[in-house]
Amino acid sequence: MRLQGRVALVTGAGGPMGRAVATRFAEEGASLVIGDISGSRLAESEASITENLKGGARLVAMRGNSIVREEARALAQNALTTFGKVDLLVNIVGGIRAKTMFEPLVGLSETRWDETMAFNLKPNLHLSQVVVPGMLERRYGKIVNISSINFAGEIGSADYSAAKAAVASLTRTMAIELAPHINVNCIAPGIIRTSVIDRMTPDVRAHYEQKPLLKRLGEATDIANAALFLCSDESSYITGQILAVSGGIWPALG
Ligand SMILES: NC(=O)c1ccc[n+]([C@@H]2O[C@H](COP(=O)([O-])OP(=O)(O)OC[C@H]3O[C@@H](n4cnc5c(N)ncnc54)[C@H](O)[C@@H]3O)[C@@H](O)[C@H]2O)c1
């Protein structure tokens, strides 16, 4: 088992992506602290992930809003109190909270801009600030942030693309600041079959199915397998990287 004895904190674990990551980590022997803003989704994840725990591994689930500093810090603190350490942090929370996924720049409201920035960046900041000191002290830690292939720019996506570019940039800075014992990497998913699909018209969905070289949408398990690699010791010589898990769409800035 690749994560035996490790403690992982996964946010947004009530959703398909976070649940898949936490499940995959449980299968590999990790103990888990999972968080989500939705009590019902979190309870479902808790029940299904518990079945996958191995050996003496344990799971703690805690409801909370990861954008709110006190609530995010309470989640991370709960992990430290329960297990005495956090080895692996996977920040899943993020996305677009507004009803419409795409909004042309000219009509973009300041409220939406602020919300998108907070949603995609604040959980990373709040959680890292609590778990990183222990990682530095123990000289071990792996952090995975979730960006998006949109970080390289996408029509109608000024707020989200900028926020996800900031996540990629934050990953680089964290990798530099926290080296040499903590690996910080970032996954840039393409379109993954999660709640985002429910917001697409059939035409838009068909477009996204055809766009990648591999001619399909991504699955939450595709992200989970990448996160597992980045949180295992198999990736111990990899840090500050942005890994596109996108079926062959290669985003780049510059
Ligand atoms: N799904 C995609 O196609 C896709 C593509 C690129 C990037 N991403 C990124 O992947 C991540 C997951 O997105 P998703 O849309 O697939 O999500 P998802 O459908 O997997 O679920 C997200 C979960 O986060 C929870 N959540 C929402 N706000 C929260 C908060 N403030 N505090 C705590 N929990 C909260 C929700 O209740 C939900 O259970 C995001 O960072 C998103 O930007 C997704």
The ligand as a Gaussian input file, in Angstrom:
#p B3LYP/6-31G(d) Opt

LIG

0 1
 N      -15.205000      19.164000     -12.887000
 C      -14.422000      19.690000     -13.802000
 O      -14.598000      19.505000     -15.012000
 C      -13.242000      20.536000     -13.391000
 C      -12.341000      20.974000     -14.364000
 C      -11.246000      21.727000     -13.973000
 C      -11.052000      22.024000     -12.644000
 N      -11.971000      21.590000     -11.728000
 C      -11.727000      21.921000     -10.326000
 O      -11.913000      20.748000      -9.569000
 C      -12.409000      21.083000      -8.272000
 C      -13.709000      20.325000      -8.000000
 O      -14.718000      20.903000      -8.806000
 P      -16.052000      20.113000      -9.217000
 O      -16.954000      21.114000      -9.834000
 O      -15.697000      18.915000     -10.011000
 O      -16.607000      19.740000      -7.816000
 P      -17.391000      18.478000      -7.318000
 O      -18.641000      18.313000      -8.141000
 O      -16.473000      17.308000      -7.282000
 O      -17.817000      18.882000      -5.824000
 C      -17.231000      19.905000      -5.072000
 C      -17.578000      19.695000      -3.585000
 O      -17.087000      20.814000      -2.858000
 C      -18.049000      21.184000      -1.896000
 N      -17.908000      22.610000      -1.585000
 C      -18.338000      23.647000      -2.338000
 N      -18.040000      24.806000      -1.732000
 C      -17.406000      24.502000      -0.575000
 C      -16.852000      25.268000       0.477000
 N      -16.905000      26.602000       0.442000
 N      -16.278000      24.626000       1.516000
 C      -16.228000      23.275000       1.561000
 N      -16.750000      22.488000       0.584000
 C      -17.319000      23.094000      -0.475000
 C      -19.381000      20.873000      -2.539000
 O      -20.411000      20.700000      -1.569000
 C      -19.073000      19.599000      -3.323000
 O      -19.383000      18.447000      -2.570000
 C      -12.553000      22.601000      -8.280000
 O      -11.400000      23.202000      -7.754000
 C      -12.710000      22.922000      -9.742000
 O      -12.377000      24.249000     -10.063000
 C      -13.041000      20.866000     -12.068000

